[in-house]
Amino acid sequence: MHDERRRIEERVERVHTQRIKPAIHSASVPFQVEAWQAPGEPVPFEEAAAAPYEPFAMDTPWGPPWGTTWFRMRGQVPAEWAGRRVEAVIDLGFVGDWPGNQAEALVHLTDGTPLKAVNPLNQYVPIAHPATGGETVDYLVEAASNPDILANNFAAPTPLGDVLTAGDKPLYTFQRADLAVLDENVWHLDLDLQVLRELMVHLEAHDPRRHEIMHTLDRAMDALDLDDISGSAAAVREVLAPALAKPAHASAHTVSGVGHAHIDSAWLWPIRETKRKTSRTFSNVTSLADEYEDFIFACSQAQQYEWVRDNYPHVWERIKKSVEKGQWAPVGGMWVEADGNLPGGEALARQLIHGKRFFIEHFGVETKGVWLPDSFGYTAAYPQLAKLAGNEWFLTQKISWNQTNKFPHHTFWWEGIDGTRIFTHFPPVDTYNARFSGEEMDRAVRNYQEKGGGTRSLAPFGWGDGGGGPTREIMERARRLADLEGSPKVVVEHPDAFFAKARDEYPDAPVWAGELYLELHRATYTSQARTKQGNRRSEHILREAELWATTAALHAPGYSYPYDKLDRLWKTVLLHQFHDILPGSSIAWVHREAEAEYARVAKEVEALTAEAIAALGTGDAHVFNTSPLDRGEVVRTADGSLVHTVVPANGSAPLGAGEGTDPVTVTGRVLDNGLVRVEIAEDGTLASVRDLRAGGREVLADKGNLLRLHTDLPNYWDAWDVDSHYKNRYTDLLDADSVTVVEEDPLRGAIRVERSFGKGSKITQTISLRAGSPRIDFETDIDWHEAEKFLKAGFPVDIRAPHSSAEIQFGHIQRPTHTNTSWEAARFEVSGHRWVHIAEPGYGVAVINDSTYGHDVSRTVREDGGTTTTVRLSLVRAPRVPDPEADQGRHRFTYALLPGASVEDAIAEGYALNLPLRIADAAGPAEPVVSVDGAGVTVEAVKLADDASGDVVVRLYESRGGRAEGVLRTGFPLAGAQVTDLLERPLEAAATEGNAVPVALRPFEVKTLRLTVEK
């Protein structure tokens, strides 16, 4: 037989594209259209309905960036269309085919009921099926003219990312607003051809099935009357039917499809636009559920449900009905799909608590899995926290983006730092926006790494990132692929059903222990530093407010615990941990608003804390310690004087209850407190740090606190990525404008270093040493005006450290300092929380911070044979896409060097730097609400139970990485104790001995205790 592949394939493509697709809508009549441009921000439907409308013609430009235009569309179904399927077809002037980053609209009835959204791949609104003819159609359409931030593939900065800079030039030209007849035979023919063509081109050239499909398609084209597409469509489908009816092989892979609409809670659009995106997408989804009984849609992010509940009650009611019918599956059990690395431990717990509780309260559904397809790597704390929240499975996708190494599993057990394992799946289709294309189905099978062990994988289908969701065309593809030779079998089912089947067939799946590190998007640990600082500070001040509010509720008559306020404030912080806000990868508008929200949270939380402390009663000045460890520390009073004070963990003490310490001396550029001696060089770097407790050991191998400015132009995704070549070009900031002694007090000495560099940037650092502490602080004030630069602070330490330890949620992880393998080399930039620690046997050093996350640790061997291990903190970046002014302006933060530090010391100073002591004229309670005896048993949260029962909830964990035993004692009469899950539901009774609860923890174990107060 002659090889006619090229002729046939080109013939089919042309006829399909140029003749069949245009015939899907066989007849149309235009709507009469009027328009009203809403001034400023979006308005309620009632205001839009009462607005004055003016005639509007097709091919007219409309829509300034971030604007809202309301269109009134009126039309009448022609009488001759009776018995046919009629729908509205609306093209706002769409660009490309991605629904999420351009014009979108929500179609309403005139009474305000939302019907359905329109976007590039979902332009229809059903009218009648079948039509009777003569129906009057009257719509109000809310159209958002969101700009295409992704234009030119992120190649250049754009001012369109903020309404303040975007201008007012119309972005779109309205193309079509018609009533039209859907020719169902032609529409189904189009889908038949799509499925067979795509299957054919992804089969091997030697596969007989490919040639069978090809010749079937050729015969089908012969049966098509090009002058009467509609009239011949049924006959063409009969030719294709045998090829579509051949069943899949018995051993064919099974793809479990679940509808999905990934909606970034903010990214290339602000939060206010996401609220509208949810209404549009969820309207589409509930409409599709009415049309397809076999459709199932999985949707995460309780925050988005709450927005719909509060702003679109009609859509909310439709969601509830779909949940009841089993077609809508709440998943994920988190408040938002948060970043997987940066939220603190308690914040990550609250993500799960608030998300799970929302679905239980509103739908009676307890979600079983964590649904996090798009975060930029995943902390090794997740398995334990997920299990403690009652989850059975974990889903991710983003690891497929690895730049260097291919992740070796798709279905596996993921083991966390404490040993907890959770069944995890990573879809081999390599997308969470699947559409069941031939290329996707081929990739899912070829890519699947569990062949011989498992036979199934998951495919979330539907347009996403900016929403849109599944379409009827995708559902039709799924139906055709349910049992088709040459393709995997597709079944639409709930993700819980998939995970149960996958676990049953593959119980001995391989184990991956530790973090799921994404070998890409490493700059998200640093970009938009003020957003990250706002998150870190918010997490800690909320801890502070809860502790002192609990203390006041137990000890201050008449004080009322602020349940609702704390709940609202926590949810604000959780929202901004979304995986494109906290990582710093959103447009300028998002980060401008995030900084304002963090400032509001700080103001409100400060008022709550002050109110709680004031309720404890007036008295002499006391110092309040929110950290879980006793502290002896120098504090500065309101009049500027310094006092050394010792304060118990989670408690308070009178100001000045300190012990005698050696004074700090300042001699030239040398600070000495009897514990360490710090010499500042003329260029402002650290020339020497000697640990006097270790016989004067020199800590540094070279200049310390070396500020290095790197050129930083990643290959792609500016705000997300830092590529390894950034290290190759840099400038060391060694020209100090001034080095000045600014404080000489027996309790504190400080030297200020000022530098100017680059394009008008300035750095002022106050290097200080306090009495009684070896910690060297670097209070940093940066006025930053660089572009495409990356600033790091390096500490080359004379230690041969085989690995570094970095704090993560409820523990820490170790990473090798060598690069023996490509996996280790790929970790050239990593994340951590409050501290990084390096050590050799007998001696260690920690670097502490109050707001940075990114860092790198490297190791070199000197000519003298000694080893230098260098820890470098990532301080600030200057990406220009998607926010051209990212990180510009003022930054204030503190980091510290801690010589002679154990891991326990790093933990203590990490808490101390992030939870500064508070001085107030209030008499604190005689003893803390809770105190703990036992090394490694660390209290992370103290609060009242969420059910307002008055019970006290204490979350603690083992912080050192070893077994720990201790006793928790209460500062109130204890009636009983229970161990609970994260949602404060009892798991088992806890033994009590008077006001004491014995505690035993395995390494890094998290435990929640619910303590009943004796009445």
N, C-alpha and C positions, 0 to 999 in steps of 0.2 A: 504494500500500500504506500502511496506517495505521502510525504510529510507535508501536510497542509496546515500545520498549526498556526503559522503566522497569518495566513489569509483568514482563517476562521476566527481566530481571536480578535483580529482587527475589525472584521465584519461585525461580530457580536458587540464589541465595544461601541462602534459608531452608531449602530441601530439602537442599541439600548440607551445611549446618552442623548442622541439627537432626535430620536423619534418617539421612543416609548415613554421616557420620563416626562417630556412636555405634554403628553396626552393623558397624564394621570387626572388632571382636572379638565373635563371635556367641554364645559361651558361655564361662563362667568358673566356677572353684571357688577358694575362698580357700586360701592357704597357712596352715599353723599357724606362728605367729611367736613367737620368743623374743628377748630383747634383753639385752645387757650393755654398760654404759657404761664405756669405758676411762678410767682415771684419768689426767689430764694429757695428755701428748703421745701421738701414735699408737704402737701397739705392733706387734710382728711377728705374722704370722699364727699362728705356733705358740702364742704366749701367748694370743691371742684364742680359738683353738680349744679350749684347756684351761680357759677361764674359766667361771664359773658363770652360766648364763643363766636368766632369769625370763620367764614368760609375758607377751606383749605384745599389746594389742588395737589394731585400727585406730581412727582418730580420737583417738589418744593423743598429747599433746605429747611431743616428744623433742628432744634436741640443744642443749646450751648452746653459746654462741658459741665457735667453733674446737674444739669437742669431736669425739670419735669414738665412735660407737655401733655395735657389731657386732650384726647380726640373724641369727639362725638361722632359716631358712625351710625347712619340710618340706611336701611335698605328693605326691599320686599322680594321674597322668593317668587320668581315667575310661576304662573299657573302651570306652564308646560313641564315644570320640574317635578310635578307630583309623582310620588313613589320612588324618588331617587334620593341618594345620600347627599345632603347639602351641608356645606360648611363655609365659614368665613375664612378667607386666606389673607394674611396681613404680612407685608414685608416693609419694615420700617426703614429699609436701606441698610440691611445687615452687611457687615464686612467679614469675610471669611466664614468659618463654620463653627467657631467656638462660642457657645451661648454666654459664657461668664464674664466677658470683658468688653462689652459693647452695649448697644441699644437693647433694651428689654421692655416688655410691657405686660401689664395685667389687665385683662378684659373683665368688665363688670356689667351686670344688668343695671338698669336705671334705678333700681331700688337699693343699689350698693352691694349686692351679692357678687363676690368674685367668682368667675367662671373658670378661667384658664389663662395661662400665660402664653405669650408668643415669643419665640426666639428663632435664630437662623435655622435650626433643625426641627422646629416644632411650630410651624407658622399657621396651623389651622385651629379653628374653634368649632366644635360640632353644633349644627343648627337643628337638624331633624333627620331621623333615619327610620322609616322613609318620610320624605316631605309630603305635605298635602298640597303645597302650592298656595301662594297668597299670604304666607306668614310674614308679619312685619318684624324686622330685626332692629333693635335699638340698643347700642352699646355705648358705654363710657370707658375709654381705654387710657390707663395711666402709663405713659411711656417715659422711661428713664433714658436720658442721653448720656450714658456713662462713656468716658473716653477709652480708646483702645491703648492702654498703657503698654501693651506688648508689641506695639507697632515697631517694625524694623528689628524684631527679634532681640529686644533689649540692647540694641547696639549703641544707643546714645541716650543721654539724659533727656528728660522731658519735664516741662512745667505743668503738665496735665495732672500730676498726682496730688494736687491740692486745689480746692476751690478758690483759694486766695491767689493763686498764680496762673490758673488755667485759661483765663480770658473768657470771652463770650461769643466767639465765632461758632456758628452752627456746624455740627459735626456730621450730620447724616442728611440724606436726601430720600424722602418717602417714595417708595416704589410701587406699592400695591395695597389696595384695600377693597376686596371683592367678595361677593357671594359667589360660590362656585359649586359645581357638581363633581363629587369624587367618583370617578369611574372605577368601581371596585375590581372589575376584571383586569383592567390595565394596571391598577395599583398592585394587585397580587402577582401579576406577570412580572412587574418590575422587581418585586422581592424574590420571586422564583429565580430570575436571571441573576440577581445579585449573589444569592447563595451559591448557585451552581458555578458561576464564573469564578468567584473567589475561591471556592473549593478546588476547582480545576487548576488554577495557576499555582496553587501551593502543594499540589501533588507532584511527586517525582515524575520526570519525563518518561521513565520506563514503566510507570504504573498503568496497567490497563484501564483502571477506573478513570484516569485523566483523559485518555483517548475516547472512552465511551461517552463521557460528558461532553467532550468537544464536538463529536459528531452529532450528538443529540441536539446541542445548541445550533449546529449548522442546519439541521433539518427543521428546527423550530423557526429559524429565520426564513426558511423557504415557505413556511406556513403563514408567515405574517404578511398581511396586506398593508403595504406602506401607505396606501391611500385610505385605509380604513383600519386604523390601529384598534379602535374600540370594538369594531365588529369582528375582528379576527383574533382578539386576545384570548378568548376562551379556547379556540382551536389550538393556538400556540401552547397554552398551558397543558392541553391534553398530550401534546408531543413531549413536553418536559416531565410529565407526571411519573412515568416509569423510572426516570433517573432520580427523582426525589423520593421514590417509594422504596428504594433498595435499603435494607436495614444495615446498621453498623455492624462491624465485626464483634464477635462475642467478647473479645478481649479489649475492645475499644476503651480508651480512657473516658471517665465521666467528669464533665465540668458541671459543678453545681452553681447555677447562676442565681444571683439575688440582686434585685433592683437597688440602685444606689444613686445618690446625687451628692457628691462631695461638695459641700458649700463652705468655703473658707469664711470663718466668722469675721474676718477682715483680711484684706491683702491688697489687691489692686483697686480696692474700693473701701470706703469707710464703713464703720459699724452701722450707721444709719441706713446704708444701702443694703447691707446684709439682711436687715430686718425685712426689707421689701423682697429681696431675693428668696427668702424662705417662703413668703406667701405665694410667690409666682411658682416656684418649684413644687411646693406641696399642693397647690391647686392642680397642677399638671398630674401629679402622682395620684391624687384621689380620683381625678377624672379617668385616668388610665385604669385604675382598679375597678371602676364601674364597667369598663369595657372588656376587661380580661379577668375572668374569675381565677385563672391560674397564676396571676401576677402576685409577687411578694416583694415588698420594698423594705430594705433595712436602712434605718436612719438613726444616727447618733446625735450627740450634743444637746443635752437638756436645755441649755440656754436658748437654742433656736426654737425649741418647742414653746418655751415661755414667751418669747417674742411673739410668736403666732397667737398664742392664747390671749395675750394682752392687747394685740393690735388687729388681729383678723379673726374674730370669733366664729365667723361662718366656716373658715378653713379649719379652725380648731375642732369644730364639731364633726367635720368630715374626717379628720384624722382619727378622732375617737371611734367613729363608726368603722373605719378601716382596721383599726387595732382589734376591735371586737370581732370582726369577720376573719381575722387571722391573716389579712393581706398586708398589714403594716407591722413591721417588727422593730420596736425600739431596741437599739443595741448600744454597746459601748460602755454604758453606765458611767459616763463622765460628764462633768458640766460642759466642757468643750473638749475638742480633740487637742489637748494641750501639747506643747513642746515636750519631747521625751527625755530631755536632759536637764533643763534649767530650773523648773519649779522645785522648791524645797520639799523635804520629806513630808511635813505636815500639809503643805499645799497639795501635794500629789494625793495624799489621803483624802483631803477635802474634795478634790475633783471627783473621786470615786464615790464619796459619801453623798454629795449633793446630787450627782447624776443618778446614781442608783435610787436614791430616795424619791426623786422627782417621778421616775417611771413607776415606782411602786405606788405612790400616792395618787397619781393621776390616771394610770391605766391598769393598776393591779398586776403589773408585769415586773418580775425581777429579772433583769438582764443577766446573762450567763457569761458574757465575754467582754474583753476589752477590744474595742474597734479603733485602731490607730494606724490607718494606712499611710499617712503622709507626713509624719513627724521625722525629724532629721537625726535619727539614731534614738536608742532606747536604753535608759538606765537599767543596770542590773538589779535595782531595787524593785522593779516592776512585778516579777513573779510573786513575791511575797505579798505585796500590797494588793495585787489583783485577787489572790486567793483569800486574803483577809476581808476583802469586800464581797466575798461569795461568788467569785468568778471561776469558770472552769476552762476557759480558752482565751487565747490572745491572737489577734490578727494584725499583721503589718504588711507593708508593700515596699516601702521606700528603699529598703536595703538593696533592691535590684538596681539602684542607681550607682552602686559602688564604682568608683573610678579605677580601682586597681585590681581587687580580688573579687571573684565571683563567690557569693555566699553558697556554702555546700549543701544546704538543705532547703526543702520547701515545706515539709511537715516534720516537726521535731518537738522534743521536750526542751523547754527553755529553763535553765537552772539559775536562780538568783544568788546573791551573795550569801544568803543564809542557808542555802540548800533547797529552798522551795522550788518545785518544778511545776510548770504550767504547759499544757498542750498548745502548741503554737503552729500557725500556718502562714505561709508566705506565698500568695498565688503566683504560679508560674506564668500566668498570662501577662504578668509584669505591668499591669495597669489596674487602677481602681475605677477607670472610666471605660470599661469594655463595651463593645457593641456587637459582639459575636461575628466579627469579620473573619474571612478565611485566614488572613494573616495572623489574627489573634488566636484562633483555634489551632492553627499549625504551631504557633509558638508555645502555647500551653502544653502541648504534647511533647514537642522536642525538648523544651526547657525543663520539664518535670524531672527532678533528681531522685525521686523515690521509687522509680520503676523497679518492680520486683518486690517491693514492700507495700506500696500503696497503689491505688488505682484511681484516685479522685482528687480534684482540686477545686478551689472556689474561684469564681469570677464575678466581682461586683460590676454590674452593667448599668450604664446610663451616663449621660453627659455630666461633667462635674468640674470641680475647682471653683467655678462661680455659679454652680447650680445648673439647672436645666432638667437633669434626671433622665429616666428611661423614656423611650418613645414607643409608639405603637409599632414602628418599623423594627425596632430591636426585639420587641416581643414576638413579632412574626418570624424574625430570623431564628429565635430560640425554638419556636414550634417546628420549623423546618429542619433544625439540627437535632431534634430530640432523638432521632434514630436514623442516621443517614450514613451510608457507606462512605468510607474515606475520611470521616470526621469523628472527633470525639462526640460522645452522647451528651446532650445538654438537658439538664433538668432544673427547673426553677424551684427553689426550695429555701426554707428558712436557714440562716447560717447555723443555728443550733442543731438542726438536722444534719447538715453537712459535717459539723465537728463531731457529732456523736458517731456517725458512720466512719469518718476518717480515723477516729480513735479506736473504734472497735476492730477495724481491719489492720491497724498498724500500732498495736499497743507498745511494741518494743522499738518505736521510732528512735532515731539517734538523739543525743543530748548535746546542746550547746550551752556551755557554762559562761556566765559573765555578761558584760554589756553587749548590746547589738550596736556596734560602732558603724556609723555611715561614713564611708570613705568619700565624702563630698560634703559640701555645705558647712565646712568647718568654721567659716567666718561668722556663722550665726551665734557662736559663743561670745562675740564681741560687738557686732554691729549695733548701732543705736544704743550707745552706752547709757543714756539717761533713762530709756525704757527699762533696761535691765536693772539699773540702780533703783528705780521706782518699785520694781517687783521685789527685789531683795529687802528693801526697807519696809515695804508693806507687810511682807511675811513676818518680819520680826516685831513690828509694832502691834500687829494683831495678836501675836503670842503674848505680848506684854499686856495688852488690854484685857484679854481673856483671863490671864492669871490674876490681875488685880481686881477685876470685876468679880471673879469667883471668891477671892479673899474678902471683898467687901460684902458679898451676898451672905457669907458665912459669919462674919464678925460685926457687921454694921447694921443695927436695927433700922428698918425702914428703907434700906437700899434695895433697888429692884434690878436684877440682872438684865442687861439690854439684849435679849435674844434676837429680836427682829433687826436691830441696827447692826449687830455683829454678823448676822446672816447676810444682810444686804451688802455689807462691806466686803465680806469674804467673796461673795459672788462677783463683785466688781473686779477683785484681784484675780480670781479664777478665769474670768472672761479674758483678761489681758495676758493670760498665759497661753492663749491660743498659738498654734504653731507657726503663724506668720506675724504675730505681734511681738511677743517676747523675744523671738530670735532676731528681730530687727529687719525683716524682709518685706515690709509693707511700704506703701506710699507715704509721702510726707504727712498727709492729712491724718492718717491713722496714728502716727507717732506723736504728732502735735497734740491730738486729743488724749492719747495715753498719758503723756506727761501731765496734762491738766487733771486727768482723773486721779493719778497717783497723788497729786498735790491735794486734791479734795479728800481723798481717803486719809492722808496723813493728818489733815486738819480735824476731821471727824474722829479719828481714832485717838488723837491726842486729847480731845475733849472728853472722850469716854474714859481714858486712863486717868486723867486728872480728876474727873468726877469720882471714880472708884477710890482713888487714894485719899481724896478729901473726905469721903464718907467714913474712912477709918478713924477719924477724929483729929482734932487739932492738937498740936504738940510742938516740941522743938524739932529742928531739922533732922530728918531721917534720910538714909540712903536706901534705895530700893533696888534689889538685884533680881532681874528676871531670868538670869541664866540658871542652868541646872547644877552649877558648881559653886562652891564657896569661893569668895574672891577677897583678896587684899589688894587694894588699888588706890592710886592717887586720883582724886576727883577735884574739879574746879568749882568753887561755889559761885553764887550769883555776883558777889563783889569781886570776883577774879582771883581770890586767894586759893591756895592749894592745900588739900587735907588728905592724909592717908587714912583709909577706912577699911575695916574688915566686915564683910556682909555675908550672911549665909545664903545658900542656894535657895531660889524661889522665895526669898524673905527680905527682911529689912533690918537696919541697925541704926542707932544714933550716929549722926555725923561726927567723925573724929575718933571713932572707936578703933583706931589703927594701932599698929605696933611700930616700934622704933626701927628704922632702916638706915643703911649707910646713905649719906647724902650724895647727890649728883654733883660732880665737879665739871666745870667747863674751862679748859685750858687751851687757848687758841682755837683750833678746829677739832679739839678732842673732847668727847663726852665720856665720862666714867662714873659708874655707880657702884663699883665694887664687885659687880657681877660680870659686866662686859665693858670693854673699852673700845670706843668707836672713833676712828680718825677719818675726817673728811678731807679729801684732796683739794687742791686749788681749783680743779675743774668741777668740783661739786659732787664727784662720785665718792664712793666709800673706798678709801685707800687701805683700811685695815679694820677688821672686827676681831678682837681677841676675847675669847671666852675665859674669864679669870677663874671661873669655877672648875675649869678643865686644865689648870696649870698654865693659863695664858695661851691656849691653843689658838692659832690663826685659823679663822673660819673661811676666809676668802682665798681663792687661788688667783684672782685678778680683780680688776675694778668692779666694785659692787654697785648695785643700783645704776647700772649702765643703761641709759635711755638710748634706744636705737630706732631710727626712723627708716622703715623699709619702703621701697617702691612696691606698690600693691595693685597690680592689674591682672585679675584672674582671667582665665580663658573665656569665662561665661558667668552669668549670674552674679553680678558684682557684689550685692549685699550679702549673698549667701556663701560665696566661695573665697577661700584663700588657697592658692596653688603653691606647691613646694618651691617654685622658682622665686617666690618673694624673698627668700633668704639670700639670694645671690647679689642683690643690689641694696645698699643701705648707707646711712650716714649716722655715725655715732655723735650724740650731742655732748660735746666736750667743752664747748665755749660757754662758761658761766658768766652772766652779766654781773653777778655779785654772790658772795658767800659771807653771810652775816650772822653773828650770834644774836638771837632775838629773845632768849630767856636764860637766866642764870638763877635758878631757885634750888635750894637743897632738895626739893622734891621733883624738879623737872628742869632739864636743860634742853635747849633747842637751837638749831642752826638753820637758817633759811637760805636756800639756793634758788636763784632766779636765772632763767634762760630765755633767750629769744632765738627763733629759728624759722626757717621756711618762709612762708608767705604771710608773715606777720603774726605767727603763733607765739605764745608765751607759756612757760611752765614755771610755776612757783611751788617749791617743795619745802616743807618744814620738817626737818629730820629731828626727832626728839627721843629722849631717853628719860624714863621715870625712875624714881627711887623704888627699890624692891622688885624690879622686873627686868629680865634680860631682853624684853621685846623692844625692837627699834622701829619706831613708826615713821611713815613717810606720808604726811598729810599733803595732798596734791591738789593743786588748782591749775587747770589747763584752760587757756583761751585758744581754741583750736580752729585753724583756718586753712588746713591742708586739703588737698584733693588726691585721691588714689594713693594714700599713704597708710602705713600701719605702724603704730608706736608700741614698742615693747620695753619692759624694764627687766634687766637681767641680773641674776645673782650667781656668779661662778663660784661654786663651793668646793673646797678641798676635801672631797668625800668620794669614795668609790662606791657608788650606789648601784646595785644591780637592777633596782626598780624604783619607781616613785609611787607614792600613795596619795590619792586625791579623794577628798570627801565627796560623797554622793549622798543621796537621800538615805537616812537611817544607816549610815555606815561609810565605808570607803573601799576603793578598789586599787589594786596594784597593776602598774603597767611597766613592762621592761624598758630600760633606758638604752638598750642596744637595738640594732636593726638587722638582726640575723635573717629575718624573713620579710617577704613583701607585706605581710600583715602588720608587722611591727613598724616597718618603714612608712606605711600609710598613715600611721597615727602620729604624724608630725605636728598636729595641733589637736589638743584634747580639751575636754571640759572638766571642771571641778567646781566645788562650791566654796566653802570658806577657807580651805587650806590645802596646801600641797606639802608633802613631807618626803625627804630623802634621808637615807641613813646607811652607814656601814656598821658592823658590830661595834657597839659601845658608844656611838655618837651619831646624832642626827640634827637636822636643821629643817625648820618649817618656814614657809612663806604664807602669810595670812592676808586676807583681803576682805573688804566690806561691800564689794559690788561687782567685781570682775569674775568671769567664768573661764575664758579661754586662757590656755597656757601651753608651753612646750617644755620638755625636759630632754636634755641631750648629755652625752658623755664623751669626753676626749681624754687622751693620755698625753701628758706633758713630756717635754724632753728630759726632765729629771726623773721620769718613771712614775710620777704621781698621777692620779686621776682627778680630773675636774668634772663635776656634775653641775650643769647649769640649769637653773630654773628661771624661766622668763614668763612674766605675766603679760598678757595682751591687754593694753590699756584703752586704746581708742583706734578706730579705723576712719576712713574717709571715702566710702563707696559713693557713686553718683547715680546708680540705677538700683531700684526704682525711685529713690529720693535723692535728687541732685544736691541737696543741702544736708545730707545725713551727717550727724555728729558735729556739725559746725557750731561753734560757740563755746559756752562755758561748761566745764566739768569739774566737780569736786568729789574726791574720794580719798580713802586711806588704805594703804597696804603696809605690811610689816614684815620684818625679818626676825625670826626667833631662833637664836643660836642654842645649841645644846638641848634640842627639843626631842622628846619622845612623841609617839602618836598621841598619848594622853595629853601632853602639853599642847599639841596642835589643836586638839579638840577643845580644850579649855579656852585657849586664846582666840580660837575662831568664834566661840560663843561670846567672849568678852568684847571683841572688837565690834561685833554686829549687834550686841545688846548692851549699850553703854549704861552705866549706873545712873539712876535718876535720883535727884535730890528734891525733897518736898517737905514743907512744914506740916507734917502729918505724923501722928503716932502710929507706927505700923503694929501689926498683931504681935503677940508674944512669941509665936512660933509660926513658921510657914504653913501653908495649907497642906503641903506634903514635903517630906524630906526622905532621902534615900541613903542608906548605908550599903556599901558594896561597890567596889571598883568596877567600872564599866557599865553599871546600871544607870542609864541617863534618861531624865525626864524631858520629853519633847513638847508636851502640851498639857495644860491644866485648864479645865473648863467645866461649866455645868452641862448636864446631859441635855441633848437637843429636845427631849420631850417635856422639858420644863418641870420634871419631877422633883428637882432639887438635888438629885444625885450628882456626885462629882465624878468626872471622867478624867482619867490620867493616862496619857499615852507615853510609854517609855520603850527604850530599846537598848540592846547591848552595843556599845560604841567602839570597842577596841578590836573586835574580831576574834574573841575567845569566849569561853563559857564564863558566865557570871552568876553569882548568887548574892542576894542582898535582902534588905528589909525596907519596905516602904512604910513610913509612919505618917499618920495624919495629924494635923493641927486642929482637929475637931473630933467629937465623939463618933466612933465608927460602929454602925449597926450591922454591916455585912459588906461583902465584896464579891464581884463576879468578873471573870474574864469574858470579854465580849469581842465580837467582830468589829470592823471599822464603823459599822452603822449602829453600834452600841447595843446590839442584840446579844443576849447571853449565850455563851458557849459552854461554860462550866463554872461551878462555884470555886471561889478562891478562899483558901484557908486564912483565918484571921486569928490574931492573938492580941486581944485588947484593941488598941488603936494601931496595930501593926499588921502588915501583910507580907509574908515571906515571898520572895520573887526569885525564880531561877530562869535564866535565859540561855539559849544556845547562841553561838556567834551571830551577831547582827539580827537577832530575833526582835521583832516588834510585838509588843503586847499592850492591849488596851484593857484597863481596869475600870470598872464601874463601882464606885464606893457610895454606899447608902449612909446618909447622915442620921445619927440617932436623934429622934425628935425630943 
